[in-house]
Amino acid sequence: MSDCVLFSELPTRCGRVIARATLNAPKSLNALSLEMIQALSQQLDAWEQRDDVVAIWLDGAGGKAFCAGGDIVQMHKSMVKHAGEGRNPFTEQYFAEEYALDYRIHTSRIPVVVYGDGIVMGGGMGLLQGADFRLVTPRSRLAMPEITIGLFPDVGGSWFLNRLPGKVGLFLGLTGAHINGREAVEVGMADRMVDGDADSLLAALAEQDFADEARDNQVVLYRLFREQQADMSDLSHPLVEHLSQINALCDGESVEVVTEQLLHAKQRDAWLDKALGNLEKGCPQTAHLVWEQLRRSTYYSLAEVFRMEWCLAVQCSLHGDFREGVRALLIDKDGKPGFRHRSVAAVPRDYIDRFFNCPAPRHPLEAIDS
């Protein structure tokens, strides 16, 4: 069996078990390969069947990242191979299995703890946001940076970005801005910032008295992580400090209006400059997808969100901007993507509408909420 994810079980003082899964691809900052997704899904299946597992702990190896995203290098290979075709078997399978995994973490019978230390982006955010306890550290850096590569904030982004205060979700989607652990807690993208490393936190967990009911164990976990929370006052929080400005700049009737307001903002500092630079250089198609995914999914169920996002993600793999964005950022690394449209205003509405069409005769996620 591959060691791309390391599985272990930690016995507790009360005779039960904490299950641990560690993403183990540190050279790629634990980017989620299809093999990792399948290994996680299979092991979660096994743990879900047992009564002695009181919590599932998910973290990343290497000390730099929990998970920096999906395996977009492999996706790029498949997009080159299937360029000009109406289907892409690899991306259809990858996104279906990734989103099914995210959904099962959101809906797990057993409490799930994700230790989001270091870089948490894209696919890593999908795992973190599904957890019952989303832990971050002073070293955490969170982002949904898909604007830079021509994708969109997927892995449930339509769900969790829509639940942030004010216009924060729209702003983070349009700019791919990075936020730290304090900001993540303050806007509701994490539950606790902790100082302890994974091993010391797990050792403390093993000393707790767990019960037979998941609801009771939620209380045990909550109390422990509250005791372990770090002092956040030393960390800056520019996202929160800019909140009223973000709300004003993102207040518009269309993505064209909002983009124009953002790019012509008068009161700018270094932090806002960096965020808006991502939008300025980013993919115009993505800006439209961010706007539409958030607008359309406002009242969707979680399962409906993932079904919509699967259509969007696979359609992105069939259109050139995603392939071109990955090429420029990660393959040739020239930083000069040749996106199809020159500006957000130049993207036709009916072109974006087509991304929401299901590219397969039968949706692979039609049964996830049954």
N, C-alpha and C positions, 0 to 999 in steps of 0.2 A: 504493500500500500504506500502511496506517495506521502511524503512528509511536508507537503505544501501547507497543510494545517496540522498543528500538533494538538492532540486530544489527551486530556488527563482528567482524573477524578480525585478530588480532595475530600478525605473523610472528615466529618465534623465531630465535635465532642459528643453530640447527642446521637451519633450512630447513623446519620444520614450522609448525603454526598453533595458536594458542589461540583458541577461539571464545568470544565474549562476548555475553551477552544482558542488557540493562538494562531493567527495568520502568520505564515512563516515563509515570506518571500521578501526579506529585508532589502535586497539589492534593487528591487522595483518598488520600494516603499510599500510593500504588501498590497500592491495593486491586485484586484480580484480577477483571477483567471477563471475560466469555466470549470477547470478541475477543482479549484478551491471552493467554488459555489456548490458543486456537486458533493464534495466531501463534507462540507458543512451541513447541507440538506440531509444527507444520509445519516450523519451522526445525530442531528436534532431529532430525526425520526425515532432513532433508538432511545434517546434520552426521554422523549415525550411518552414512551410506553411504560416508563418506570415510576414507581411511587416513592423511591428513596432519593430522587434528585430534587433538591429544594431550590436550587438556583442554577442558572446557566451564565457563565462568565465568558466574555469575548474580549480578547485584546490582540495586540500585534507585536511581533518580534522585531528586534534590532534597535529599539530606543529612539528612532527618528519619527516613526509614523505608526498610527493605528492602521490606516489604509488610505492611500493617496488617490484612489479612484478605481475605475474599471480597467480591464485589459485592452486599452484602445490601440496598442500596437498590433495585437492580433486582429482587432476589428479592422484596422487599416488594411492589413493583408487581404482580408475577406472582401473589403470594399473595392480594392484594386482588381481582385480576381473576378468579381461579379459586376464590375462597372458597366452601366448601360442595360443591365438586366432588370426584370421586374420583381425578382425575389433574391434574397440573400440568406441562404440556409444557416450560416453561422450566426449572424446577428439576430435572426429570428429565435434561434435556440438560446443564445447567450442572454438576451434581454428577458425572455420568458422565464428562464431558470433563475436569473438574478432577482427579478421582481417577485417571483413566487417565494424565494427565500426571504426577501424583505417583508413580504406580507405575513409569512409565518412567524417572524420575529415580532411584528406588531401584535399578532394575535396569539402568541404562545401561552399555553396553559401554565407553564412554569415561568416564574419571574426571570427576566433576562437583564443582565448587567453588561453594559459596554463601557470599557475603559478607553476613552478616546484621548490617549496621550499623543502629543506630537501632531503630525499632519493628519487631518481628517477632511477628505474632500470627495466629491462625487459619490462613487460607490461606497466609500467609507461612511459618508453621511447617511446613506440609505440604511446601513446596519445600525448606526448610532441612533437615528431618529425613531427606529422601531422599538427600541429597548424600553423596559419599564424604568430603568435607572441609567440615565445618560451622564456618565462621569467624565469630566474634563480636568485638566491640570494647568498649572501656570505655563506649561510649554505647548499647550494645544493651539493649533491654528486651523480654523474651520473655514470652508468656502464651498460654494457651488460655482466653479469657474468656467462653465460650459460656453459662455459667451465668447471665449477666446478660441474655441475649436469648432464652432458651428453645430454643436449639439443643443441641449436645453437642460435645465435643472430637473433631471429625472429621478429615479429611485424613490419616488414618492414626494418629490419636491412640490408638486401641485398640492399635496396634502399639508406638508409641514410649513412651507413658505406662506401659504394662505392663512396660517394660524398665528403668525407673528404680529406684533403690535403695529398699528398704522400702516404705512407703506413700506415697512422694512423688507418684507418678503419680495416685493416687486423690485426694490432697490438692489437687494443682494443678487437677485436673478439677472438684472440688467447689467450690473457692474462686476459680478464675481468677486466682490470685495472680501478680503480675509478678515476674520474676527478672532479675538482671543477667548480664553476660557471665561473670563469675567463677563465679557459682552454676551457670550453664548448663554450664560446663566441669566443675565439681566433681561434678555429679549425672549427667553423661553426655548432656546435651542439645546439647552443642557439643564440638568437638574441640580448638580452639585459640582463645585470645583474642589478637588482633593489634593493634598500634598503628597500622600503616601504613594509608594510604587505598588505595582500590581501584587507582588509577593507578600508585602506587609499587609495590604488590604485583605488579601485572601486568607492570610493567617488569622486576622481579626475575625473574619467571617466564620472561619472554622470553629471559633470558640463560642459562637452564638447558639442559643437553644431554639432550634427550628421546630415547626409543628407539622401536622399532616395536611393542613389546608393552605393552599397557595396564598389566600388572602391574609392569613396570619403571618406568613413568611414575608409578605410585602411590608408589613409593619416592622418586622425584625430588621430587614434590609434598610428601610427608611431611617430608622433610629440610628443604626450604625453609621450610615453615610452622613447623617447630620452631625454626629459626633466627630467624624473625620474631616469635616469641611475645612477648607483652607481660608485664610484671610486674603480677600481679593483686593484690598484697598491700595496695594502697591502697583497694581496693573492699571494702565490707562484704559479708557473706554470711549474712544472717539465716536463709535457708532451711536451710542446712547447720547453723547453730547451733541451730535448732529441730527437728532431725531426730528425736531421741529422743522429743520431745514429740509430734511429728506421728505417729510410729509408734504411740505409745500411744493417742492420741485417735482414730486411724483404725482401731484394732483392734476390730472388732465383727462380729457375724454377719449384720448387715443394714444397708442404707443408713439406715434409720430410727434404729438404735442409734448408728451412727457420727455422723450429723448431730446427734443429741441430745448426744453426748459433745463434739463440736466446739463447739457453740453454748453449752454450759455449762462450757467450760474455765475453770478457776480462775486459773491462772497465765497472764495475758495481758499483752502489751506492745503498743506502737503498731503494730508490723508484723503481729502476729497479729490484732489488732483489725480492721485494714483487710481482711485476707484473709477473716476470718470474717464481716465486714460484707457482703461480696459474696455469701456463702452465705445469710446471713439474709434479704437483700433479693432473692436470686436466684430462679430458676424451680424450683419443687419437682419438676416433670416432668423437668427436666434432671438433677437430682441422681440420680433413679432411672435415667435413661439412662446416666449416667456409671458408676454401679455395675454395671449390667447389661452394658454394652459391654465393660468390663474383665473381668468374670467370664466372659462367654461366649467371649471371644476369646483366652483364655490360651494355648491350643495351636493357634490358627489360623495358617495360612500368611498371607503378606502379601496375596496375591490374595483369600483368604477374608475378610480384614479389610476390604478396600475394598468387596467385594460386600455385606458386612453393613452397612457404614456408608452405602452408597448407599441401601439400604432405609430406614435410620433417618432420613437427611437428607431424603429425599423425603416420608416420613411426617410429619416435623416441619413441612414446608411445607404439608401438608394439614390439620394441626391448628392451633388458634388461638394457642397460646402463643408460637410463633416469630414469627408475624406481629405479635402484640401487643408482644412484647419489642423488636422492631426499631422499631415505631411509637414506643414510649415513649422509647427511647434516641436514635434518629437522625432520626425523621420529625417528630413533634410536640415531642420533647425535653422532655417534662414529667416524665420520671423516675418515672412512676407506672404501671407496667404492671399491668394487671388479669389476672393469671394465673388459670388455671382452678381450681387447687387452692390452698387457703390455707396448706398446710404439706406437708412431705415425708410425714408420717404419714397425710395424707388422700388420697394418691394410690393408687388401687386397682392391685393387681399385674396383673390381666388387662388393664387399660388400657395399661400399659407393654408387655406382651407383644405387643400388636398392632403396635407400632412396628417390630418385627422381621420383619413380613410383607412380602414383595415386592409393591409396588403395581402392577407391570407384568406382563403375561403372559409376557414374556421379559426376562431380566436383561441390561442393556446391557453389563455388565462380565464376562459369562460366559467370554469368550475371552482375558482379559488375561494369563493364565499359560500359554497354549497355544503 
